[in-house]
Amino acid sequence: MKQEFEQLIDSVISEQDFEICNMAYGHPMFSETKGKQQIARLYKAGGMVLMKTLAPIGAAYIDYYNKSLNMAAEEEATIKEITEKYAGFQTGMRDHFINQFGDIIDVKLKD
């Protein structure tokens, strides 16, 4: 990734500066499809001063995005666990009800 960025900016940068640029890249204003070119143009225009300005916002956005993904994954796992836990219970209750009262309401279990 660093080499690709360096090719876009026609310059070599330190690993530390690249990490800052990478954090800036997380800023929500950058396109998902053209973001690399956008960040390279901004780097050429404003250098590390601009990247250091954008980096905290980008890092916060990435952190928020990752936390949101983790929360969604946890919620999905919880829903799956509950669904699996109670799926058998619901079927068992339905079968029990039909066995107890099926003749009254003329319902039979299908095998």
ZIDA-V55139 format. One record per residue. N is the residue number from 1. OMEGA is omega in radians with two decimals (none if undefined). Layout:
N&OMEGA + N&OMEGA
This chain:
1&-3.11 + 2&-3.14 + 3&3.12 + 4&3.12 + 5&3.14 + 6&3.07 + 7&3.14 + 8&-3.11 + 9&-3.13 + 10&-3.11 + 11&3.07 + 12&3.12 + 13&3.13 + 14&3.10 + 15&3.13 + 16&3.11 + 17&3.11 + 18&3.11 + 19&3.10 + 20&3.10 + 21&3.13 + 22&3.07 + 23&3.11 + 24&3.13 + 25&3.12 + 26&3.14 + 27&-3.07 + 28&-3.12 + 29&-3.10 + 30&3.13 + 31&3.07 + 32&-3.09 + 33&-3.09 + 34&-3.06 + 35&-3.13 + 36&3.12 + 37&3.13 + 38&-3.12 + 39&3.10 + 40&3.11 + 41&3.11 + 42&3.09 + 43&3.14 + 44&-3.11 + 45&-3.01 + 46&3.11 + 47&-3.08 + 48&3.10 + 49&3.13 + 50&3.14 + 51&3.13 + 52&3.08 + 53&-3.09 + 54&-3.02 + 55&-3.12 + 56&3.12 + 57&3.11 + 58&3.14 + 59&3.12 + 60&3.13 + 61&3.12 + 62&3.11 + 63&3.12 + 64&3.14 + 65&3.14 + 66&3.10 + 67&3.11 + 68&3.10 + 69&3.12 + 70&3.12 + 71&3.13 + 72&3.13 + 73&3.11 + 74&3.12 + 75&3.11 + 76&3.13 + 77&3.12 + 78&3.13 + 79&3.13 + 80&3.14 + 81&3.14 + 82&-3.14 + 83&3.14 + 84&-3.10 + 85&-3.04 + 86&3.12 + 87&3.11 + 88&3.13 + 89&-3.14 + 90&3.12 + 91&3.12 + 92&3.11 + 93&3.13 + 94&-3.13 + 95&3.12 + 96&-3.14 + 97&-3.12 + 98&3.11 + 99&-3.11 + 100&-2.97 + 101&-3.07 + 102&-3.12 + 103&3.12 + 104&-3.10 + 105&3.08 + 106&3.09 + 107&3.12 + 108&3.05 + 109&3.06 + 110&3.12 + 111&none
